[in-house]
Amino acid sequence: MIRKAGVHDIKSIHKLLQAFAEEGQLLPRPLSGLYDHVRDFFVYAPDNGQPLQGCCALQVCWEDMAEVRSLAVVRDHWGQGIGRRLLEAALAEARSLALTKVFTLTYRPGFFEKFGFRTVDRSQLPLKIWGDCILCVKFPDCDEIAMLKEIA
């Protein structure tokens, strides 16, 4: 079941993101930052009371643009469509907010290409996003791939 995250989900989201950050698959997110952005997150949590199995955030960053961030699915649940459903929820929210562009910085461009994202030069993204980049352990040698999707 896809739903908006609540504060009670933040520690589980943090644990999931940290596991992928330790593998170099995602950038780490501090626990305090996740609480600050709880309203950005969707989670996949089964109805049967099992722990959440995936998360994805949509962070509005400009009048017409948002970023898909922190898309992660518990590895044992890969291939079950959870990532697809989380991304679709984020894109639906972007449409409901009348945004026209969604971007992501990713190490998995093939996944996002399936949803109409295309690789772009980072210079096409608004300067506002670089505020987070300055705090990144990989700055200024970012190796993530910038991708953009125009939405109707």
Rosetta silent file (secondary structure, phi, psi, omega in degrees, C-alpha in Angstrom):
SEQUENCE: MIRKAGVHDIKSIHKLLQAFAEEGQLLPRPLSGLYDHVRDFFVYAPDNGQPLQGCCALQVCWEDMAEVRSLAVVRDHWGQGIGRRLLEAALAEARSLALTKVFTLTYRPGFFEKFGFRTVDRSQLPLKIWGDCILCVKFPDCDEIAMLKEIA
SCORE:     score description
SCORE:     0.000 S_00000001
   1 L     0.000  126.553  176.505    0.000    0.000    0.000 S_00000001
   2 E   -90.507  131.215  176.782    1.364    3.393   -1.015 S_00000001
   3 E  -149.975  165.472  173.826    0.619    6.209    1.435 S_00000001
   4 E   -68.771  144.751  179.484    2.070    9.488    2.602 S_00000001
   5 L   -73.748  152.944  171.933    4.697    9.041    5.303 S_00000001
   6 L  -118.314  169.282 -179.060    4.094   10.004    8.899 S_00000001
   7 H   -59.410  -28.621  178.682    6.605   10.942   11.560 S_00000001
   8 H   -67.405  -14.233  179.453    6.371    7.364   12.865 S_00000001
   9 H   -90.071  -14.598 -168.757    7.918    6.195    9.541 S_00000001
  10 H   -61.150  -43.131 -179.658   11.020    8.384    9.657 S_00000001
  11 H   -64.067  -36.270  176.641   13.307    6.015   11.569 S_00000001
  12 H   -69.488  -40.069  176.293   12.430    3.189    9.160 S_00000001
  13 H   -61.090  -46.515 -179.731   12.999    5.471    6.158 S_00000001
  14 H   -58.678  -45.535 -179.973   16.352    6.513    7.625 S_00000001
  15 H   -60.974  -44.336  179.253   17.384    2.894    8.169 S_00000001
  16 H   -63.099  -47.325 -179.168   16.442    1.966    4.583 S_00000001
  17 H   -65.803  -38.271  179.548   18.272    4.944    3.072 S_00000001
  18 H   -63.035  -38.118  179.714   21.359    4.368    5.240 S_00000001
  19 H   -60.171  -43.393  179.042   21.650    0.770    4.024 S_00000001
  20 H   -75.148  -31.099  177.309   21.837    1.963    0.414 S_00000001
  21 H   -65.100  -40.198  179.384   24.072    4.907    1.332 S_00000001
  22 H   -63.592  -27.073  176.871   26.595    2.528    2.884 S_00000001
  23 L   -87.530   -4.400 -178.353   26.713    0.674   -0.456 S_00000001
  24 L    78.835   16.631 -178.739   27.187    3.949   -2.342 S_00000001
  25 L   -90.072  -24.949  178.090   23.813    3.562   -4.091 S_00000001
  26 L  -137.918  158.647  173.492   22.165    6.614   -2.503 S_00000001
  27 L   -81.807  142.039  179.598   23.412    9.706   -0.785 S_00000001
  28 L   -66.195  148.599  176.387   23.016    9.632    3.003 S_00000001
  29 L  -125.005  129.015  178.950   20.273   11.741    4.552 S_00000001
  30 L   -69.107  147.191 -179.535   20.502   12.907    8.172 S_00000001
  31 H   -55.360  -43.470 -179.307   17.667   11.858   10.454 S_00000001
  32 H   -62.368  -36.854  177.959   16.864   15.487   11.304 S_00000001
  33 H   -66.815  -33.444  177.697   16.563   16.320    7.600 S_00000001
  34 H   -67.774  -40.049  175.965   14.097   13.489    7.097 S_00000001
  35 H   -62.854  -39.351  178.322   11.875   14.861    9.850 S_00000001
  36 H   -60.565  -29.864 -174.114   12.084   18.283    8.171 S_00000001
  37 L  -114.475   23.361 -177.022   10.848   16.720    4.913 S_00000001
  38 H   -54.828  -35.717 -177.853    8.386   14.107    6.191 S_00000001
  39 H   -71.263  -12.672  177.819    5.593   15.623    4.063 S_00000001
  40 H   -80.638  -18.450 -168.481    7.650   14.994    0.911 S_00000001
  41 E   -92.921  142.621  163.903    7.691   11.221    1.399 S_00000001
  42 E  -109.957  150.125  174.494    5.558    8.373    0.185 S_00000001
  43 E  -131.435  155.141  170.528    6.080    4.913    1.649 S_00000001
  44 E  -107.890  114.607  179.620    5.101    1.414    0.653 S_00000001
  45 L  -133.777  122.542  179.646    3.888   -0.431    3.726 S_00000001
  46 L   -60.933  152.754  178.413    1.889   -3.665    3.535 S_00000001
  47 L   -68.585  -16.793 -173.346   -1.536   -3.735    5.170 S_00000001
  48 L   -85.913   14.102  176.101   -0.496   -6.724    7.287 S_00000001
  49 L    84.900    0.722  176.718    1.601   -4.690    9.710 S_00000001
  50 L   -67.234  159.267  179.561    4.969   -5.620    8.203 S_00000001
  51 L   -63.815  160.488  179.972    7.628   -2.890    8.168 S_00000001
  52 L   -61.851  147.860 -174.360    7.747   -0.458    5.284 S_00000001
  53 L  -115.784   -3.173  178.198    9.384   -1.848    2.183 S_00000001
  54 E  -170.409  162.782  177.935   10.087    1.303    0.183 S_00000001
  55 E  -151.824  160.579  177.646   10.088    5.075    0.121 S_00000001
  56 E  -161.619  140.222  178.733   10.283    7.978   -2.300 S_00000001
  57 E  -117.426  146.470  170.656   10.223   11.748   -1.837 S_00000001
  58 E  -120.182  111.325 -177.849    9.000   14.533   -4.081 S_00000001
  59 E  -110.092  115.122  176.928   10.593   17.826   -3.063 S_00000001
  60 E   -69.631  131.310 -177.434    9.272   20.967   -4.719 S_00000001
  61 E  -128.819   -4.282  179.793   12.215   23.210   -5.494 S_00000001
  62 E  -160.359  172.330 -175.295   10.913   25.837   -7.889 S_00000001
  63 L   -61.759  -24.971 -177.415    7.619   27.245   -9.180 S_00000001
  64 L  -127.983   10.519 -169.644    7.381   24.620  -11.908 S_00000001
  65 E  -140.713  145.481  174.229    9.824   21.934  -10.811 S_00000001
  66 E  -137.897  163.107  178.347   10.321   19.214   -8.208 S_00000001
  67 E  -114.279  134.552  168.772   12.954   16.602   -7.485 S_00000001
  68 E   -85.726  123.805 -176.360   12.354   12.897   -6.969 S_00000001
  69 E  -131.620  157.125  168.359   14.632   11.928   -4.099 S_00000001
  70 E    53.416   42.821  175.084   15.424    8.982   -1.900 S_00000001
  71 E   -82.080  114.947 -177.949   13.672    6.314   -3.970 S_00000001
  72 E  -146.997  142.802  177.580   14.578    3.031   -2.278 S_00000001
  73 E  -131.184  135.748  176.689   13.030   -0.414   -1.976 S_00000001
  74 L   -52.386  128.496 -172.953   14.119   -3.163    0.410 S_00000001
  75 H   -52.939  -37.712  179.634   16.280   -5.434   -1.736 S_00000001
  76 H   -63.820  -12.800 -177.391   14.230   -8.564   -0.911 S_00000001
  77 H  -112.823   11.995  176.145   11.242   -6.853   -2.559 S_00000001
  78 L   -63.823  149.529  176.915   12.881   -5.765   -5.805 S_00000001
  79 L    82.673    6.359 -179.080   11.024   -6.754   -8.950 S_00000001
  80 L  -104.519    6.681  178.156    7.587   -6.500   -7.339 S_00000001
  81 L    83.461    8.147 -178.175    6.688   -3.088   -8.798 S_00000001
  82 H   -67.620  -45.536  178.336    7.134   -1.196   -5.540 S_00000001
  83 H   -60.637  -41.702  178.349    9.609    1.314   -6.996 S_00000001
  84 H   -60.626  -46.865 -178.547    7.323    1.878   -9.972 S_00000001
  85 H   -65.904  -37.526  176.845    4.326    2.526   -7.728 S_00000001
  86 H   -64.619  -45.604  179.378    6.278    4.900   -5.509 S_00000001
  87 H   -64.677  -40.459  177.957    7.541    6.875   -8.501 S_00000001
  88 H   -61.795  -37.301  177.466    4.044    6.962  -10.025 S_00000001
  89 H   -64.520  -42.596  179.297    2.688    8.363   -6.742 S_00000001
  90 H   -64.785  -41.840  179.474    5.346   11.084   -6.756 S_00000001
  91 H   -67.471  -36.654  176.943    4.611   11.960  -10.397 S_00000001
  92 H   -63.748  -40.262  178.149    0.859   12.068   -9.694 S_00000001
  93 H   -65.474  -39.610  177.950    1.501   14.496   -6.844 S_00000001
  94 H   -59.715  -42.980  178.042    3.665   16.639   -9.142 S_00000001
  95 H   -63.576  -41.445 -178.708    0.776   16.794  -11.625 S_00000001
  96 H   -65.496  -24.175  177.877   -1.688   17.690   -8.859 S_00000001
  97 L   -90.507    3.638  179.524    0.594   20.586   -7.903 S_00000001
  98 L    63.307   31.014  174.699    0.607   21.756  -11.557 S_00000001
  99 L   -78.646  151.092 -178.270    4.355   21.249  -11.857 S_00000001
 100 L  -111.642  -11.707 -179.484    5.679   20.863  -15.382 S_00000001
 101 E  -141.119  141.812  174.389    9.093   19.301  -14.739 S_00000001
 102 E  -131.871  134.429  177.735   10.466   16.663  -12.412 S_00000001
 103 E  -125.861  167.656  174.389   14.132   15.811  -12.164 S_00000001
 104 E  -148.870  155.314  169.941   16.265   13.344  -10.305 S_00000001
 105 E  -114.093  120.615 -167.994   19.923   12.733   -9.641 S_00000001
 106 E  -143.014  160.966  169.572   20.481    9.000   -9.829 S_00000001
 107 L  -103.850    0.432 -177.319   22.853    6.078  -10.194 S_00000001
 108 L  -126.994   67.540 -177.028   20.110    4.048  -11.925 S_00000001
 109 H   -62.313  -31.678 -179.070   19.189    5.919  -15.114 S_00000001
 110 H   -58.612  -38.355  178.507   17.679    2.831  -16.753 S_00000001
 111 H   -62.290  -48.038 -175.782   14.886    2.720  -14.179 S_00000001
 112 H   -71.860  -29.791  176.919   13.928    6.359  -14.731 S_00000001
 113 H   -59.239  -33.645  179.180   14.149    6.094  -18.528 S_00000001
 114 L   -61.616  -18.846 -177.667   11.206    3.662  -18.379 S_00000001
 115 L  -109.236   14.096  175.535    9.102    6.552  -17.075 S_00000001
 116 L    89.775    8.835  174.304   10.112    9.109  -19.680 S_00000001
 117 L   -76.736  145.981  176.565   13.033   10.734  -17.876 S_00000001
 118 E  -127.535  148.919  178.798   15.933   11.758  -20.104 S_00000001
 119 E   -68.464  135.290  178.929   19.527   12.475  -19.217 S_00000001
 120 L  -134.059  162.433  173.138   20.335   16.194  -19.086 S_00000001
 121 L   -75.132  139.490 -178.824   23.309   18.336  -18.258 S_00000001
 122 H   -57.345  -24.984 -179.517   23.197   19.526  -14.637 S_00000001
 123 H   -65.383  -15.523  177.692   23.423   23.112  -15.858 S_00000001
 124 H   -79.598   -8.945 -178.638   19.775   22.776  -17.009 S_00000001
 125 L   -93.563  150.799 -177.415   18.686   22.434  -13.380 S_00000001
 126 L   -64.818  147.926 -179.763   17.974   25.461  -11.184 S_00000001
 127 H   -58.508  -27.125 -177.669   20.778   26.774   -9.012 S_00000001
 128 H   -55.019  -33.193 -177.227   18.614   26.248   -5.936 S_00000001
 129 H   -67.805  -22.329 -176.276   19.325   22.503   -5.973 S_00000001
 130 H   -71.971  -12.344  174.944   23.026   23.069   -5.470 S_00000001
 131 H   -58.863  -41.522  176.060   22.367   24.150   -1.874 S_00000001
 132 H   -70.836  -36.482 -176.578   22.014   20.482   -0.954 S_00000001
 133 H   -62.643  -35.633 -178.884   24.973   19.522   -3.133 S_00000001
 134 H   -60.804  -29.304 -179.810   27.373   21.717   -1.178 S_00000001
 135 L   -84.753   -7.750 -174.661   26.648   19.570    1.894 S_00000001
 136 L   -75.175  144.228  178.552   27.246   16.309    0.021 S_00000001
 137 L   -66.419  -20.232 -178.664   30.322   14.192    0.743 S_00000001
 138 L   -94.450   -1.812 -179.402   30.881   13.880   -3.021 S_00000001
 139 L   -70.643  135.322    4.351   30.853   17.634   -3.730 S_00000001
 140 L   -96.352   12.647 -174.931   32.228   18.886   -6.092 S_00000001
 141 L   -98.268   53.230 -177.872   32.933   15.520   -7.766 S_00000001
 142 L   -62.916  134.473  176.784   29.335   14.391   -8.179 S_00000001
 143 L  -116.934   11.692  175.875   28.928   11.185  -10.143 S_00000001
 144 L   -77.426  155.213 -179.382   25.135   11.033  -10.142 S_00000001
 145 E   -99.447  127.311  178.452   23.306   11.309  -13.452 S_00000001
 146 E   -83.323  131.061  179.088   20.881   14.218  -13.853 S_00000001
 147 E  -135.128  148.416 -175.324   17.580   13.266  -15.467 S_00000001
 148 E  -135.167  143.145  174.925   14.512   15.320  -16.310 S_00000001
 149 E  -128.662  128.171  172.829   10.907   14.533  -17.169 S_00000001
 150 E   -88.113  131.400 -179.553    8.472   17.032  -18.642 S_00000001
 151 L  -120.144  151.622 -178.485    4.961   16.353  -17.362 S_00000001
 152 L   -94.000    0.000    0.000    1.592   17.478  -18.652 S_00000001
